[in-house]
Amino acid sequence: EHVTKVQRVRFPAPFAAPPRVCVGTATLEAERHGKVLRYQLTAGNVTKDGFDLTVATGGNAVVTAVTATYLAHPDGDGELQSGVAALGSGRDAHTVRVPFPAPYPTAPKVCAVLAGAEGEAGVRTAIAASVVAVDTDGFTLAATHGAAAAWQAQCSWVAVGAGRPEVVP
């Protein structure tokens, strides 16, 4: 069964222009009982005052609770960049090279969180994502699945340059 829920999120203070919004999973509670787990978080309809957070679930597992976290930042701020990266379906560990929209003068700090995942029916789903090999042009996102099963994941990421020491991912 596919379920989509949309909730309007208001920023504590409005931005001068619509910002970039990075969303991720803080908590996820689901009942699988041998069924496929599929969920995805997205930010849409972004305005200077807020955005629509969409939680879409699929497969036939029952997602009972999702808590999302977000970071909104001005678009065009070269020291603070964000995006979404997908790791393909398959088995074991996977990596993907993620380029920054604009290069940094020195390697930034990078944080990534799960924004969606899909796990095979009948198998425990445990996905761990990590950021490695950060340089001025991008980073490598690595994910490992805890069981020998087909899976895929989407990660939201934020990179913070040395010029923004007040922001720590």
C-alpha positions as CSV (number, residue, x, y, z in Angstrom):
1,E,0.0,0.0,0.0
2,H,1.3,3.4,-0.9
3,V,0.6,6.3,1.5
4,T,1.7,9.9,1.1
5,K,1.3,12.5,3.7
6,V,2.2,16.2,3.4
7,Q,2.8,18.6,6.3
8,R,3.6,22.3,5.9
9,V,6.7,23.3,7.9
10,R,7.1,27.0,8.8
11,F,10.6,28.4,9.3
12,P,11.2,30.2,12.7
13,A,11.9,33.4,10.7
14,P,11.4,34.0,7.0
15,F,14.3,34.0,4.5
16,A,14.9,36.8,2.1
17,A,14.3,34.3,-0.8
18,P,13.3,30.6,-0.9
19,P,16.2,28.7,0.6
20,R,17.6,25.2,-0.1
21,V,16.1,22.6,2.2
22,C,17.8,19.4,3.2
23,V,15.6,16.8,4.9
24,G,16.5,13.5,6.7
25,T,15.2,10.8,9.0
26,A,15.6,11.3,12.8
27,T,13.5,8.3,13.7
28,L,11.6,5.6,11.9
29,E,9.2,3.1,13.3
30,A,7.7,0.4,11.1
31,E,6.1,-3.1,11.3
32,R,7.5,-5.3,8.6
33,H,6.6,-8.9,9.5
34,G,8.4,-10.2,6.4
35,K,7.2,-7.4,4.1
36,V,9.0,-4.8,2.0
37,L,9.9,-1.5,3.7
38,R,9.9,1.6,1.5
39,Y,9.9,5.2,2.5
40,Q,11.1,8.6,1.3
41,L,11.2,12.1,2.7
42,T,11.2,15.1,0.3
43,A,10.9,18.9,0.6
44,G,8.8,20.7,-1.9
45,N,6.9,23.9,-2.5
46,V,9.7,25.8,-0.8
47,T,9.0,29.5,-0.1
48,K,10.7,32.1,2.0
49,D,8.3,31.2,4.9
50,G,8.5,27.3,4.8
51,F,8.1,24.1,2.8
52,D,5.9,21.1,2.3
53,L,7.5,18.0,3.9
54,T,6.3,14.9,2.1
55,V,6.5,11.4,3.6
56,A,5.8,8.7,1.1
57,T,5.7,5.0,2.1
58,G,5.3,2.0,-0.1
59,G,5.7,-1.7,-0.1
60,N,3.4,-3.5,2.3
61,A,5.0,-2.7,5.6
62,V,3.2,-0.4,8.0
63,V,5.2,2.8,8.8
64,T,3.8,3.9,12.2
65,A,6.0,6.9,12.9
66,V,8.6,9.0,11.1
67,T,10.4,12.0,12.6
68,A,12.1,14.2,10.1
69,T,14.9,16.7,10.6
70,Y,15.8,19.6,8.2
71,L,18.3,22.3,7.5
72,A,17.3,25.3,5.5
73,H,20.0,27.7,4.1
74,P,20.1,30.5,1.6
75,D,20.6,29.4,-1.9
76,G,23.9,30.7,-3.4
77,D,25.8,30.6,-0.1
78,G,29.0,29.0,-1.4
79,E,30.2,28.0,2.1
80,L,27.0,26.0,2.8
81,Q,25.9,23.6,0.1
82,S,23.4,20.6,0.2
83,G,21.9,18.0,-2.0
84,V,20.6,14.4,-2.3
85,A,22.5,11.4,-3.4
86,A,21.1,7.9,-4.3
87,L,22.9,4.6,-3.7
88,G,21.9,1.9,-6.2
89,S,20.1,-1.3,-5.5
90,G,22.2,-4.4,-4.9
91,R,24.1,-6.3,-2.2
92,D,26.8,-5.5,0.5
93,A,28.6,-2.1,0.5
94,H,28.1,0.6,-2.2
95,T,29.8,3.9,-2.8
96,V,29.0,6.9,-4.9
97,R,31.1,10.0,-5.6
98,V,29.1,13.1,-4.9
99,P,30.3,16.4,-6.5
100,F,29.7,19.7,-4.9
101,P,27.6,22.2,-6.9
102,A,30.6,24.6,-6.6
103,P,34.1,23.7,-5.4
104,Y,35.4,24.8,-2.0
105,P,38.8,26.5,-1.5
106,T,39.6,23.8,1.2
107,A,37.8,20.6,2.1
108,P,34.6,21.3,4.0
109,K,32.9,19.3,6.7
110,V,30.1,17.0,5.3
111,C,27.2,15.4,7.1
112,A,24.7,12.9,5.5
113,V,21.4,11.5,6.7
114,L,19.0,8.9,5.3
115,A,16.1,10.5,3.4
116,G,14.6,7.3,2.2
117,A,15.3,3.6,1.9
118,E,13.9,0.3,0.6
119,G,14.6,-3.1,2.0
120,E,13.8,-6.6,0.7
121,A,10.9,-8.6,2.2
122,G,11.7,-11.1,4.8
123,V,15.2,-9.8,5.6
124,R,16.3,-7.5,8.4
125,T,17.0,-4.0,7.0
126,A,19.9,-2.1,8.5
127,I,21.5,0.6,6.4
128,A,24.5,2.6,7.6
129,A,25.7,5.6,5.6
130,S,29.0,7.4,6.0
131,V,30.9,10.2,4.4
132,V,34.5,9.5,3.3
133,A,37.2,10.9,1.1
134,V,36.1,14.6,1.3
135,D,38.0,17.0,-0.9
136,T,37.4,20.4,-2.4
137,D,35.3,19.0,-5.3
138,G,33.1,16.5,-3.5
139,F,33.0,13.4,-1.3
140,T,32.3,9.7,-1.4
141,L,29.1,8.5,0.2
142,A,29.4,4.9,1.4
143,A,26.6,2.7,2.6
144,T,26.5,-0.8,4.0
145,H,23.5,-3.0,4.3
146,G,23.4,-5.2,7.4
147,A,22.1,-8.3,5.6
148,A,22.6,-10.0,2.3
149,A,19.6,-8.5,0.6
150,A,18.8,-6.1,-2.2
151,W,18.3,-2.5,-1.0
152,Q,18.6,1.1,-2.0
153,A,18.9,4.3,-0.1
154,Q,18.7,8.1,-0.6
155,C,20.8,10.4,1.6
156,S,20.5,14.2,2.1
157,W,23.8,15.9,2.7
158,V,25.1,19.2,3.9
159,A,28.6,20.6,3.4
160,V,30.0,23.4,5.5
161,G,33.1,25.4,4.5
162,A,35.7,26.9,6.8
163,G,34.1,30.3,6.3
164,R,31.1,29.2,8.3
165,P,32.6,28.0,11.6
166,E,29.3,28.7,13.4
167,V,27.6,25.8,11.6
168,V,28.8,22.3,12.5
169,P,27.3,19.4,10.7
